[in-house]
Amino acid sequence: MTNPIQITIGKEQFEVERGTTLQEISKLVQSNYDFEIILAKVDQEYKELSEKVISSSEISFFDLTSRVANKVYLNSLILLVSCAYKKLTGKELRVNHSLDRGLYITTEEPINEAFMSRLTEEMNRYVEKDISIDKLNVSRLNAIEYFTSRQEREKVANMKYNTNTFMTLYKLEDYYDYFYSLMVPSTRCLSHFALTYLNDHGFILRYPTIYDDKKIKEYVHRPNIYKLFQTSRAWAKQMGLEYAVDLNEEISASHIDEIIMIDEMKKNAELLEVARKISEEAKKKIVLIAGPSSSGKTTTCKKLSLCLKSCGKNPIMISMDDYFVERENTPLDEKGNPDFESLRALDLNLFNDTMDRLLKGEEVLAPRYNFLTGKKEFVRKLQMKADDILLIEGIHALNPEILDNIAKEQKTKIYLSALTELSVDKHNRISTTDNRLLRRIVRDNRTRGYNVEATLKNWASVRDGEEKYIFPYQDSADFTLNTAMIYEIGVLKVYAEPLLYSVDITSEYYHDAKRLINFLRIFLPISSELVPTDSVLREFIGGSPFK
């Protein structure tokens, strides 16, 4: 070697030529991985494998089983399927939203099972040819000219709100696109995928997620969530708010106050209609409300309580968090840490017995959980009357083990999800998970004094718990409600962006913070003064009357 440098990978040290690409270096340790290496971390910064190493460094490599690399893999797959579809039809796909750990993608032209086979074959052809995915810096004006020629008006309009002189595009053969993530080096890395036909204009792109034990999960249709996404997107389209740029233009034109009022009125009307339907059924004595973290369960539960009162009912509100086991009895996860997300973290016998006695008209002494001491305090006397309804909120409320001794006819199940109606453009969706994460970052800082790193550190555990304990039961709901406000990211930006900048470049969570900062840059800010006090959003930014 004429110009060697020292690199450290785990506990091993190697000597390589200065200027060697990360892809070449990755071959030294590829045999240690189950899938092909697709991403590197050089010292504290994630890098694409095409980059060169020019100084002695500590390097970590990742395959698609890593959380960060899995996002890179998915965005690279989106580029591949978009390019292949364009090759076959001359048209553009639209990436809509996640559905059962896959992505729901729609087409302009009708499709069938035979076409799905052709598209799969075309994608595999790209994989076999091992075509490089090239990263290019182009002028913003040239990018505007290119996307104008492709008639992608939302991408052109997005660039109005981008003041950079140059932009990063990714090139696959003669197809160019941009993504808000790093990418894999070539199509050879993208062999793990499957396409599932769903309807005449849509299919599911499936891939190995970090939750599926290194396999591609068989698709299970989620009709409630699918329908909710469809109705939410249809309403957004009717409002002329399909993309982030549409919202920005309403803000620029000083029309956002009207959008906020319409959105809030719509959400309130939906909740009132649910309350009306519940009150019309005399046998319904229990309402169970579940949803993932930061889906707005607390506010929705309290607003539903008011709606039920307006229908002549008297709700008794119960939080399942009050039925946690004593802290020393909390079950442990596979890493030996307390698993507060587990169903076994609840005292199910006490909960089921208390609810059963209430339904029989008995007076009970119900607990309040003291989170400082980690113990239940029995301080609340409860007894049901003729028009009373139990309104029970908790992440496990839809689990079939909850109140399994109570007849189905007596229960109404409600599932909440913060499904963002907007997309950035046809190929860059807005993740509902990121929307909820931003909510949680803001609330954790305001109510618990947590810094961003603390929230990001806990988020992986929260997400794991959702996948195990919440999402499997979402289809059992009688009502599925969308608690995301179409305007909310503009409001959350004002609160979350300064907090995200506090994450130091040396932090292991710097990449997550940087990714969210780049995402928020797409949106113009919206003043919280315009947000009604009873909005679900107030649960996170503050100022809610619901305590």
C-alpha positions as CSV (number, residue, x, y, z in Angstrom):
1,M,0.0,0.0,0.0
2,T,1.3,3.4,-0.9
3,N,-0.9,5.4,1.4
4,P,-2.5,3.2,4.2
5,I,-4.9,4.2,6.9
6,Q,-6.1,2.2,10.0
7,I,-9.7,1.4,10.4
8,T,-11.5,-0.3,13.3
9,I,-14.6,-2.5,12.7
10,G,-15.9,-3.7,16.0
11,K,-13.0,-5.3,17.8
12,E,-11.0,-5.9,14.6
13,Q,-8.4,-3.5,13.0
14,F,-7.6,-3.4,9.3
15,E,-5.2,-1.5,7.1
16,V,-6.6,-0.2,3.9
17,E,-5.6,2.2,1.1
18,R,-6.6,5.8,1.7
19,G,-9.6,6.6,-0.5
20,T,-11.0,3.0,-0.5
21,T,-14.8,3.0,-0.7
22,L,-16.9,1.8,2.2
23,Q,-18.4,-0.8,-0.1
24,E,-14.9,-2.3,-0.7
25,I,-14.2,-2.2,3.0
26,S,-17.6,-3.9,3.8
27,K,-16.4,-7.0,2.0
28,L,-14.0,-7.6,4.9
29,V,-16.9,-8.4,7.3
30,Q,-19.8,-9.3,5.0
31,S,-19.7,-12.9,6.1
32,N,-20.8,-11.8,9.6
33,Y,-24.2,-10.5,8.3
34,D,-27.4,-12.3,7.3
35,F,-28.2,-9.8,4.5
36,E,-26.0,-7.7,2.3
37,I,-24.5,-4.7,4.0
38,I,-26.2,-1.5,2.7
39,L,-25.1,1.2,5.1
40,A,-22.1,2.4,7.1
41,K,-21.4,4.6,10.1
42,V,-18.1,6.3,10.1
43,D,-17.3,7.5,13.5
44,Q,-20.6,9.1,14.4
45,E,-22.1,9.8,10.9
46,Y,-24.1,7.4,8.7
47,K,-22.6,7.2,5.2
48,E,-23.6,5.6,1.9
49,L,-21.3,2.8,0.8
50,S,-20.2,4.7,-2.3
51,E,-18.3,7.2,-0.1
52,K,-14.5,6.9,0.4
53,V,-12.6,6.7,3.6
54,I,-9.8,9.2,3.7
55,S,-8.6,9.0,7.3
56,S,-8.3,6.5,10.1
57,S,-11.8,5.8,11.5
58,E,-14.1,3.6,13.5
59,I,-16.6,2.0,11.1
60,S,-19.9,0.1,11.8
61,F,-21.8,-1.6,9.0
62,F,-25.5,-2.4,8.8
63,D,-27.8,-4.7,6.8
64,L,-31.6,-4.3,6.5
65,T,-32.1,-5.8,10.0
66,S,-31.0,-2.4,11.5
67,R,-33.7,0.2,12.1
68,V,-31.8,2.9,10.3
69,A,-30.7,0.7,7.4
70,N,-34.2,-0.7,7.0
71,K,-35.5,2.8,6.2
72,V,-32.7,3.1,3.6
73,Y,-33.7,-0.2,2.1
74,L,-37.3,0.8,1.8
75,N,-36.7,4.1,0.1
76,S,-34.3,2.3,-2.3
77,L,-37.1,-0.2,-3.0
78,I,-39.4,2.7,-3.8
79,L,-36.9,4.1,-6.3
80,L,-36.7,0.6,-7.9
81,V,-40.4,-0.1,-8.2
82,S,-41.0,3.5,-9.5
83,C,-38.4,3.1,-12.1
84,A,-39.6,-0.3,-13.2
85,Y,-43.2,0.8,-13.3
86,K,-42.2,3.9,-15.4
87,K,-40.3,1.6,-17.8
88,L,-43.4,-0.7,-18.3
89,T,-46.1,2.0,-18.5
90,G,-44.5,5.4,-19.0
91,K,-46.6,6.5,-15.9
92,E,-45.8,7.4,-12.3
93,L,-46.8,5.4,-9.2
94,R,-48.0,7.0,-6.0
95,V,-46.7,5.7,-2.6
96,N,-49.7,6.2,-0.2
97,H,-49.2,4.8,3.3
98,S,-48.1,1.7,5.3
99,L,-50.5,-1.2,5.5
100,D,-49.7,-4.3,7.5
101,R,-45.9,-3.7,7.5
102,G,-46.0,-3.1,3.7
103,L,-46.6,0.0,1.6
104,Y,-49.8,0.6,-0.2
105,I,-49.0,1.9,-3.7
106,T,-51.5,3.1,-6.3
107,T,-51.4,3.3,-10.1
108,E,-53.0,5.6,-12.6
109,E,-53.9,2.8,-15.0
110,P,-55.8,-0.4,-14.0
111,I,-53.7,-3.3,-13.0
112,N,-54.2,-7.1,-12.5
113,E,-52.4,-10.1,-11.2
114,A,-50.7,-10.6,-14.6
115,F,-49.3,-7.1,-14.5
116,M,-48.0,-7.7,-11.0
117,S,-46.0,-10.6,-12.3
118,R,-44.6,-8.4,-15.1
119,L,-43.6,-5.7,-12.6
120,T,-42.0,-8.2,-10.3
121,E,-40.0,-9.6,-13.3
122,E,-38.9,-6.1,-14.3
123,M,-37.7,-5.3,-10.8
124,N,-35.8,-8.6,-10.6
125,R,-34.2,-7.8,-14.0
126,Y,-32.8,-4.6,-12.4
127,V,-31.6,-6.6,-9.4
128,E,-29.8,-9.1,-11.6
129,K,-28.1,-6.4,-13.7
130,D,-26.7,-4.8,-10.5
131,I,-27.2,-1.3,-11.8
132,S,-25.6,1.4,-9.6
133,I,-27.8,4.0,-7.9
134,D,-25.8,7.2,-8.3
135,K,-26.0,10.2,-6.1
136,L,-25.9,13.5,-8.0
137,N,-25.8,17.1,-7.0
138,V,-27.7,19.2,-9.5
139,S,-28.8,22.8,-9.6
140,R,-32.3,23.5,-8.3
141,L,-33.2,25.1,-11.6
142,N,-32.2,22.0,-13.5
143,A,-34.2,19.8,-11.1
144,I,-37.3,22.0,-11.6
145,E,-36.9,21.7,-15.3
146,Y,-36.6,17.9,-15.1
147,F,-39.6,17.4,-12.8
148,T,-41.7,19.8,-14.9
149,S,-41.0,17.6,-17.9
150,R,-42.3,14.7,-15.9
151,Q,-45.4,16.7,-15.0
152,E,-44.8,16.2,-11.3
153,R,-46.3,19.5,-10.2
154,E,-46.0,18.8,-6.4
155,K,-42.2,18.2,-6.7
156,V,-41.8,21.4,-8.7
157,A,-43.9,23.3,-6.2
158,N,-41.9,21.9,-3.3
159,M,-38.8,23.4,-4.7
160,K,-40.4,26.8,-4.3
161,Y,-39.9,26.3,-0.6
162,N,-36.3,25.1,-1.0
163,T,-33.7,27.9,-1.2
164,N,-30.7,25.6,-1.8
165,T,-28.8,26.3,-5.0
166,F,-28.1,22.6,-5.4
167,M,-30.2,19.5,-4.7
168,T,-29.4,15.8,-4.3
169,L,-31.0,13.5,-6.8
170,Y,-30.6,9.7,-7.2
171,K,-30.2,8.2,-10.7
172,L,-31.2,4.7,-11.7
173,E,-30.4,4.3,-15.4
174,D,-32.2,7.3,-17.0
175,Y,-34.7,7.8,-14.1
176,Y,-34.0,10.5,-11.4
177,D,-35.7,11.1,-8.1
178,Y,-35.1,12.6,-4.6
179,F,-35.6,11.0,-1.2
180,Y,-35.2,12.2,2.3
181,S,-32.7,9.4,3.2
182,L,-29.5,7.8,2.1
183,M,-29.7,5.0,-0.5
184,V,-28.2,1.6,-1.2
185,P,-25.3,1.5,-3.7
186,S,-26.9,-0.7,-6.4
187,T,-30.0,-2.7,-7.3
188,R,-28.2,-5.9,-6.4
189,C,-29.0,-5.1,-2.7
190,L,-32.7,-5.1,-3.4
191,S,-33.6,-8.7,-4.0
192,H,-35.8,-9.1,-0.9
193,F,-39.2,-7.9,-1.8
194,A,-42.7,-9.1,-2.8
195,L,-45.7,-7.5,-4.6
196,T,-49.2,-8.3,-3.6
197,Y,-52.2,-7.3,-5.8
198,L,-54.9,-5.5,-3.8
199,N,-57.3,-3.9,-6.2
200,D,-57.5,-2.6,-9.8
201,H,-55.4,0.5,-8.9
202,G,-53.3,-0.7,-6.0
203,F,-50.8,-3.2,-4.6
204,I,-48.7,-3.8,-1.5
205,L,-44.9,-3.6,-1.6
206,R,-43.7,-6.0,1.0
207,Y,-40.2,-6.3,2.4
208,P,-38.4,-7.7,5.5
209,T,-39.1,-5.3,8.4
210,I,-37.2,-5.4,11.7
211,Y,-40.3,-7.0,13.3
212,D,-40.6,-10.1,11.1
213,D,-37.6,-12.3,12.0
214,K,-35.7,-11.7,8.8
215,K,-38.6,-12.8,6.6
216,I,-41.1,-11.1,4.3
217,K,-44.4,-11.3,6.2
218,E,-47.4,-12.7,4.5
219,Y,-49.9,-9.8,3.8
220,V,-52.9,-9.6,6.1
221,H,-55.5,-7.1,4.9
222,R,-56.5,-4.5,7.6
223,P,-59.9,-3.3,6.4
224,N,-60.5,-0.8,9.1
225,I,-57.2,1.1,8.7
226,Y,-57.4,0.8,4.9
227,K,-60.9,2.3,4.9
228,L,-59.8,5.1,7.3
229,F,-56.9,6.0,5.1
230,Q,-59.1,6.0,2.0
231,T,-61.7,8.3,3.5
232,S,-59.1,10.6,5.1
233,R,-57.2,10.9,1.8
234,A,-60.5,11.5,-0.2
235,W,-61.4,14.3,2.2
236,A,-58.0,15.8,1.9
237,K,-58.2,15.7,-1.9
238,Q,-61.6,17.3,-1.7
239,M,-60.1,20.1,0.4
240,G,-57.2,20.5,-2.2
241,L,-54.7,19.3,0.4
242,E,-52.9,16.2,-1.0
243,Y,-49.3,17.3,-0.5
244,A,-47.2,19.3,1.9
245,V,-46.9,22.1,-0.6
246,D,-50.7,22.5,-0.7
247,L,-50.7,23.2,3.0
248,N,-47.8,25.6,2.6
249,E,-49.7,27.5,0.0
250,E,-52.7,27.9,2.3
251,I,-50.4,29.2,5.0
252,S,-48.7,31.6,2.6
253,A,-52.2,32.9,1.5
254,S,-53.3,33.4,5.1
255,H,-56.1,30.8,4.8
256,I,-54.8,28.4,7.4
257,D,-57.2,29.6,10.1
258,E,-60.1,28.4,8.0
259,I,-58.5,25.0,7.3
260,I,-57.9,24.5,11.0
261,M,-61.6,25.3,11.9
262,I,-62.9,23.0,9.2
263,D,-60.6,20.1,10.3
264,E,-61.5,20.5,14.0
265,M,-65.2,20.7,13.2
266,K,-65.0,17.5,11.1
267,K,-63.2,15.6,13.9
268,N,-65.7,16.8,16.5
269,A,-68.7,15.8,14.3
270,E,-67.2,12.3,13.9
271,L,-66.8,11.9,17.6
272,L,-70.4,13.1,18.2
273,E,-71.7,10.7,15.7
274,V,-69.9,7.8,17.5
275,A,-71.4,8.9,20.8
276,R,-74.9,9.1,19.2
277,K,-74.6,5.5,17.9
278,I,-73.3,4.2,21.3
279,S,-76.1,5.9,23.2
280,E,-78.8,4.4,20.9
281,E,-77.9,0.9,22.0
282,A,-79.2,0.3,25.5
283,K,-77.0,-2.8,26.0
284,K,-73.8,-0.9,25.5
285,K,-72.3,-0.3,28.9
286,I,-68.6,-0.4,28.2
287,V,-66.6,1.7,25.7
288,L,-63.0,0.6,25.2
289,I,-60.6,3.1,23.6
290,A,-57.1,2.0,22.4
291,G,-54.4,3.3,20.2
292,P,-50.6,3.6,19.9
293,S,-48.5,6.1,21.7
294,S,-49.4,9.7,21.1
295,S,-52.5,8.9,19.2
296,G,-54.5,11.3,21.4
297,K,-56.3,8.8,23.6
298,T,-56.6,11.0,26.7
299,T,-58.2,14.0,24.9
300,T,-60.4,11.8,22.7
301,C,-61.6,9.9,25.7
302,K,-62.5,13.1,27.5
303,K,-64.2,14.7,24.5
304,L,-66.2,11.5,23.9
305,S,-67.3,11.7,27.5
306,L,-68.8,15.2,26.8
307,C,-70.4,13.9,23.6
308,L,-72.0,11.0,25.5
309,K,-73.3,13.4,28.2
310,S,-74.9,15.5,25.4
311,C,-76.7,12.3,24.4
312,G,-78.1,11.7,27.9
313,K,-75.4,9.3,29.2
314,N,-73.2,9.6,32.2
315,P,-69.7,8.2,31.4
316,I,-67.4,6.9,34.2
317,M,-63.8,7.4,32.9
318,I,-61.3,4.7,33.8
319,S,-57.6,4.6,32.8
320,M,-56.1,1.2,32.5
321,D,-52.8,2.8,33.7
322,D,-54.3,2.8,37.2
323,Y,-54.2,-1.0,37.1
324,F,-50.5,-1.4,36.7
325,V,-49.0,-4.1,39.0
326,E,-46.7,-2.9,41.8
327,R,-43.5,-1.7,40.1
328,E,-41.4,-4.4,41.6
329,N,-43.7,-7.0,39.9
330,T,-43.4,-5.4,36.4
331,P,-42.4,-8.1,33.9
332,L,-39.1,-8.0,32.2
333,D,-38.4,-7.9,28.4
334,E,-35.9,-10.1,26.6
335,K,-33.1,-7.7,27.5
336,G,-34.0,-7.8,31.2
337,N,-35.6,-4.3,31.3
338,P,-39.0,-3.5,32.8
339,D,-41.6,-4.1,30.1
340,F,-44.3,-1.5,30.9
341,E,-45.9,-2.1,27.5
342,S,-46.7,-5.7,28.2
343,L,-50.2,-6.8,29.0
344,R,-48.7,-8.6,32.0
345,A,-47.7,-5.2,33.4
346,L,-51.4,-4.8,34.3
347,D,-53.2,-6.4,37.2
348,L,-55.8,-8.1,35.0
349,N,-57.5,-10.0,37.7
350,L,-58.2,-6.9,39.7
351,F,-59.2,-5.0,36.6
352,N,-61.6,-7.6,35.3
353,D,-63.1,-8.2,38.7
354,T,-63.6,-4.4,39.4
355,M,-65.4,-3.9,36.0
356,D,-67.6,-7.0,36.6
357,R,-68.7,-5.8,40.0
358,L,-69.4,-2.3,38.6
359,L,-71.7,-3.8,35.9
360,K,-73.6,-5.7,38.6
361,G,-74.3,-2.3,40.3
362,E,-71.9,-2.9,43.3
363,E,-70.0,-0.1,44.9
364,V,-66.2,-0.6,44.4
365,L,-63.1,1.0,45.7
366,A,-61.0,1.6,42.5
367,P,-57.3,2.4,42.4
368,R,-55.3,5.4,41.3
369,Y,-51.7,4.4,40.4
370,N,-49.0,6.5,42.0
371,F,-46.3,6.7,39.5
372,L,-43.9,8.2,42.0
373,T,-44.2,5.3,44.5
374,G,-45.0,2.6,41.9
375,K,-48.0,1.5,43.8
376,K,-51.8,1.5,43.6
377,E,-53.8,3.7,46.0
378,F,-57.4,2.7,46.5
379,V,-59.0,6.1,46.9
380,R,-61.9,6.2,44.3
381,K,-65.4,5.0,45.1
382,L,-67.4,4.1,42.1
383,Q,-71.0,2.7,41.5
384,M,-72.9,2.5,38.2
385,K,-76.4,3.8,37.7
386,A,-78.9,3.1,34.9
387,D,-77.5,5.6,32.4
388,D,-73.9,5.2,33.3
389,I,-71.3,3.9,30.8
390,L,-67.8,2.8,31.6
391,L,-65.3,4.7,29.4
392,I,-62.1,2.8,29.5
393,E,-58.9,4.0,27.9
394,G,-55.6,2.2,27.6
395,I,-53.1,0.7,25.0
396,H,-54.4,-2.8,25.7
397,A,-58.1,-2.0,25.7
398,L,-58.8,-4.0,22.5
399,N,-56.8,-7.1,23.6
400,P,-59.3,-10.0,23.7
401,E,-58.0,-10.9,27.3
402,I,-59.5,-7.6,28.5
403,L,-63.0,-8.2,30.0
404,D,-63.3,-11.5,28.2
405,N,-65.9,-12.4,30.8
406,I,-68.2,-9.6,29.6
407,A,-70.7,-10.3,26.8
408,K,-69.7,-8.8,23.4
409,E,-73.1,-7.0,23.2
410,Q,-72.2,-4.9,26.1
411,K,-68.9,-3.5,24.7
412,T,-68.0,-0.9,22.1
413,K,-64.4,-0.9,20.9
414,I,-62.8,2.2,19.4
415,Y,-59.3,2.3,17.8
416,L,-57.5,5.6,17.4
417,S,-54.7,6.3,14.9
418,A,-52.9,9.5,13.9
419,L,-53.1,8.9,10.1
420,T,-51.6,11.9,8.2
421,E,-53.6,12.7,5.1
422,L,-50.7,14.6,3.4
423,S,-47.8,13.3,1.4
424,V,-44.6,15.2,0.5
425,D,-44.9,14.1,-3.1
426,K,-45.9,10.9,-5.0
427,H,-42.9,8.9,-3.8
428,N,-42.2,10.5,-0.4
429,R,-44.9,9.7,2.1
430,I,-45.3,11.2,5.6
431,S,-44.9,8.5,8.1
432,T,-47.6,8.3,10.7
433,T,-45.0,7.0,13.1
434,D,-42.9,10.2,12.6
435,N,-46.0,12.3,13.2
436,R,-46.6,10.5,16.5
437,L,-42.9,10.8,17.4
438,L,-43.0,14.5,17.0
439,R,-46.1,14.7,19.2
440,R,-44.3,12.7,21.9
441,I,-41.1,14.8,21.7
442,V,-43.0,17.9,22.3
443,R,-45.2,16.5,25.1
444,D,-42.3,14.7,26.9
445,N,-40.3,17.9,27.0
446,R,-43.3,20.0,28.2
447,T,-44.8,17.6,30.8
448,R,-41.9,15.5,32.0
449,G,-38.9,17.6,31.3
450,Y,-37.4,15.0,29.0
451,N,-34.8,16.1,26.4
452,V,-35.1,14.8,22.9
453,E,-32.5,12.1,23.4
454,A,-34.5,10.6,26.2
455,T,-37.6,10.4,24.0
456,L,-35.6,8.9,21.1
457,K,-34.0,6.4,23.3
458,N,-37.4,5.1,24.6
459,W,-39.1,5.2,21.2
460,A,-37.7,1.9,19.9
461,S,-39.1,0.1,23.0
462,V,-42.4,1.9,22.5
463,R,-42.6,0.9,18.9
464,D,-41.7,-2.7,19.7
465,G,-44.6,-2.7,22.2
466,E,-47.0,-1.3,19.7
467,E,-46.2,-4.0,17.2
468,K,-46.6,-6.8,19.8
469,Y,-49.5,-5.5,21.9
470,I,-51.6,-3.0,20.0
471,F,-51.5,-3.3,16.2
472,P,-52.6,-7.0,16.1
473,Y,-56.0,-6.1,17.6
474,Q,-56.9,-3.0,15.6
475,D,-59.3,-4.8,13.3
476,S,-61.5,-5.8,16.2
477,A,-62.7,-2.2,16.7
478,D,-66.3,-1.1,16.0
479,F,-65.1,2.4,15.2
480,T,-61.7,3.5,13.9
481,L,-61.0,7.2,14.2
482,N,-58.2,9.4,12.7
483,T,-56.9,11.8,15.4
484,A,-54.3,13.5,13.1
485,M,-55.0,17.1,12.2
486,I,-54.1,17.8,8.5
487,Y,-52.3,21.0,9.6
488,E,-50.6,19.8,12.8
489,I,-47.0,19.3,11.5
490,G,-46.8,23.0,10.9
491,V,-47.7,23.6,14.5
492,L,-45.4,20.8,15.9
493,K,-42.5,22.3,13.8
494,V,-42.6,25.4,16.0
495,Y,-42.1,23.3,19.2
496,A,-40.1,20.4,18.0
497,E,-37.5,22.0,15.7
498,P,-35.6,23.9,18.5
499,L,-35.6,20.8,20.7
500,L,-34.2,18.7,17.9
501,Y,-31.3,21.1,17.4
502,S,-30.2,20.4,21.0
503,V,-29.0,16.9,20.0
504,D,-25.2,17.0,19.7
505,I,-23.4,15.6,16.7
506,T,-21.6,13.1,19.0
507,S,-25.0,11.6,20.2
508,E,-26.0,8.2,18.9
509,Y,-29.4,9.8,18.2
510,Y,-28.0,12.7,16.1
511,H,-29.0,10.9,12.9
512,D,-32.7,10.6,14.0
513,A,-32.8,14.3,15.1
514,K,-31.2,15.4,11.8
515,R,-33.7,13.3,9.8
516,L,-36.6,14.9,11.6
517,I,-35.1,18.4,11.2
518,N,-34.8,17.8,7.4
519,F,-38.4,16.6,7.3
520,L,-39.7,19.6,9.2
521,R,-38.0,22.0,6.8
522,I,-40.6,20.9,4.2
523,F,-43.3,22.7,6.1
524,L,-44.0,26.3,6.9
525,P,-44.7,27.1,10.6
526,I,-48.2,27.6,12.0
527,S,-48.9,29.6,15.1
528,S,-50.4,27.6,18.0
529,E,-52.7,30.6,18.7
530,L,-54.9,29.3,15.9
531,V,-55.3,25.8,17.6
532,P,-58.6,25.5,19.5
533,T,-58.2,24.7,23.2
534,D,-60.2,21.5,22.9
535,S,-58.1,20.1,20.0
536,V,-56.3,16.8,20.3
537,L,-53.2,18.7,19.4
538,R,-53.4,20.6,22.7
539,E,-52.6,17.3,24.5
540,F,-49.1,17.7,23.2
541,I,-48.4,21.4,22.8
542,G,-50.3,22.4,26.0
543,G,-53.2,24.7,26.7
544,S,-55.8,21.9,26.9
545,P,-58.7,22.1,29.4
546,F,-58.6,18.3,29.7
547,K,-56.3,17.4,32.5
